[in-house]
Amino acid sequence: MGRNANAKSAESHLTTPTRLTGAEIVWATLVGEGVTTVFGYPGGAILPVYDALRKFPIHHVLVRHEQGAAHMADGYSRASGKVGVAMATSGPGATNLVTGIATAMLDSIPMVCITGNVSSKVLGTDAFQEVDITGITLPVTKHNFLVNKTEDIAHAIRYAFQIAVSGRPGPVLVDITKDAQQGTAIFDFEAAKPRAYRPHPMLHVDESGLKHAAELIKNAKRPVILAGHGISESGAMEQVRTLAERAQIPVALTLLGLGSFPASHALNMGMMGMHGESWVNTAIQEADLLIACGMRFDDRVTGTPSTYALKAKKIHIEVDPAEVNKNVKVDVGLIGDLREVLEELLPRIAGRDGSAWLKTIESSKGAVSVHDIKNLPDSGHLYAAHVMHDLWRITGGDAIVATDVGQHQMWEAQYFHHETPRSLVTSGGLGTMGFALPAAIGAKMACPDKEVWVIAGDGGFQMTAAELSTIVQEKLKINIAIINNGYLGMVRQWQEFFYESNYESTPLVSPDFVKLADAHGIAGRAVTTRAEVAEAVNEARKAPGAFLLNFMVEKEDSVYPMIPAGNALHEMIRRPGKNPLVESADDE
Ligand SMILES: Cc1ncc(C[n+]2csc(CCOP(=O)(O)OP(=O)(O)O)c2C)c(N)n1
């Protein structure tokens, strides 16, 4: 990411010190930071700010629930690399942001949230719609501010932007009392610049570590690069690719790493972890060296840490020192911006012959196609994998896909092949249902020329479906694919595997989603067979406005492979093995 990618030379930017109200200072500072779009919802404690908006060249997107505003700001950031901005009033407006803030925090998304609060003279008195939002969000923000003086507003907002993008990115909240919004002060954008912010005093590339890492890479026989979200966040795509190609090292990706190394590249093995492919996890377990790039050894990726990659030395390149040796002990920790560290490391890496190891990995793909649902003959049933495959094929992969959380999210990761960074917008760390629809709105606002798809389950879609109105109000061309299996699918799958198929509270009654779309003025259709999928996808793409497809998929299909939580990476459950030439999907 180009850090501070919001920065622009805005003519509208106030360059001479001017007396403004606090509310005006909020917008003037945002304009100065290059913000053009804010997602929010008004209310009494932020009304002075909303009243002042008409004087500033910022587009405000009125959401239907503040959670939507936070996810939109998050999706805006994930798709563009810019800082997303969300706004809400005090009390319930502010608390409604919390899930979205936590979602951004867990995935290191730079975001600034601005909330109004009650006047400073009644702060702490349980005044109407008062909550201690800085207290509430303390554990889920990178930093937050309570501002109760007009003259502090510009500095707090500028500081918030700087913190959001520095080091490991994350969300920052600025809570501004109503009296601070109503007072006046001299606005001086330049003077409000925060002092240099150093995310961590240890943030430099360590010479002996670089030497040690280069030595390990030179001597490795079975190395694997673990590619994480830090690659796109630091803009290190080129550097990772050079490392992989020069030293002929295969690459395994985390969910949030997908797209940061091209899916079609010969060295790309695919996704690792709980629903990663068997050869990827086997390669990690057999590796003698792991080079972890901007990832944090999440438990969905490692399985039980005590069984994880025991034969491998480990190099961890990571911007946040707290992540190094947190979940997995490493041999070399290189702390710093991934792109900068790799630029220092690459001159020390010579060409290597990796052919024997690559051949071993290739041969372990052997029987895998037998387990691939895509290879079963058309039995008349519609499987989510087919939908993902067709969506990928028809769009040529050239779309931003925002997924929700659940089975469909994993099928998307398995069957929609991402070539470019920022093309998959998904909640990895927190796993937030309801994320997809608002995040897609943010992504479309950030990248209006891109084709944008929502892929959501019937459960998660209902959590934020009210944002369909926002799509219509903003006249956005967004395509929506609901993977409708009549269940909270991923939970049902866990019940099937680990709770004797006791489907407690997972069968789901839903509205007719096509009618729901219609009620909002959005066209749509239901799809029940595999044969219809391509035609329906094309119809959606050609439609002038938003379009909703309700894919009625096989109700009790499961995501395979699966490594049960607490197991080692090589202890996986496979799709029951079948010979696709003689057995049909009816036998499932
Ligand atoms: C806000 C929230 N509540 C609960 C969960 C737990 N959860 C994870 S996946 C899932 C089921 C999702 O069902 P659906 O949206 O229909 O998608 P599917 O798995 O069927 O593709 C649930 C309930 C969650 N991740 N987020």
The ligand as an SDF file (V2000), in Angstrom:
LIG
                    3D

 26 27  0  0  0  0  0  0  0  0999 V2000
  -21.7720  -12.4480   13.9310 C   0  0  0  0  0  0  0  0  0  0  0  0
  -21.4920  -13.9120   13.9400 C   0  0  0  0  0  0  0  0  0  0  0  0
  -22.2910  -14.7420   14.6450 N   0  0  0  0  0  0  0  0  0  0  0  0
  -22.0500  -16.0780   14.6510 C   0  0  0  0  0  0  0  0  0  0  0  0
  -20.9880  -16.5940   13.9570 C   0  0  0  0  0  0  0  0  0  0  0  0
  -20.6980  -18.0920   13.9850 C   0  0  0  0  0  0  0  0  0  0  0  0
  -20.8250  -18.6510   12.6300 N   0  0  0  0  0  0  0  0  0  0  0  0
  -19.7630  -18.8960   11.8200 C   0  0  0  0  0  0  0  0  0  0  0  0
  -20.1990  -19.5010   10.3450 S   0  0  0  0  0  0  0  0  0  0  0  0
  -21.8170  -19.5060   10.7520 C   0  0  0  0  0  0  0  0  0  0  0  0
  -22.8750  -19.9920    9.7870 C   0  0  0  0  0  0  0  0  0  0  0  0
  -22.9850  -19.1460    8.5790 C   0  0  0  0  0  0  0  0  0  0  0  0
  -24.1440  -19.5120    7.8900 O   0  0  0  0  0  0  0  0  0  0  0  0
  -24.5000  -18.8510    6.5140 P   0  0  0  0  0  0  0  0  0  0  0  0
  -24.3760  -17.3750    6.6000 O   0  0  0  0  0  0  0  0  0  0  0  0
  -25.8040  -19.3510    6.0580 O   0  0  0  0  0  0  0  0  0  0  0  0
  -23.3150  -19.3390    5.5670 O   0  0  0  0  0  0  0  0  0  0  0  0
  -22.8890  -20.8380    5.1610 P   0  0  0  0  0  0  0  0  0  0  0  0
  -21.9530  -21.3490    6.2000 O   0  0  0  0  0  0  0  0  0  0  0  0
  -24.1340  -21.6510    5.0680 O   0  0  0  0  0  0  0  0  0  0  0  0
  -22.1970  -20.6680    3.8450 O   0  0  0  0  0  0  0  0  0  0  0  0
  -22.0090  -19.0270   12.0520 C   0  0  0  0  0  0  0  0  0  0  0  0
  -23.3230  -18.9310   12.7280 C   0  0  0  0  0  0  0  0  0  0  0  0
  -20.1730  -15.6830   13.2610 C   0  0  0  0  0  0  0  0  0  0  0  0
  -19.0890  -16.0650   12.5930 N   0  0  0  0  0  0  0  0  0  0  0  0
  -20.4610  -14.3510   13.2530 N   0  0  0  0  0  0  0  0  0  0  0  0
  1  2  1  0
  2  3  1  0
  2 26  2  0
  3  4  2  0
  4  5  1  0
  5  6  1  0
  5 24  2  0
  6  7  1  0
  7  8  2  0
  7 22  1  0
  8  9  1  0
  9 10  1  0
 10 11  1  0
 10 22  2  0
 11 12  1  0
 12 13  1  0
 13 14  1  0
 14 15  2  0
 14 16  1  0
 14 17  1  0
 17 18  1  0
 18 19  2  0
 18 20  1  0
 18 21  1  0
 22 23  1  0
 24 25  1  0
 24 26  1  0
M  CHG  1   7   1
M  END
$$$$
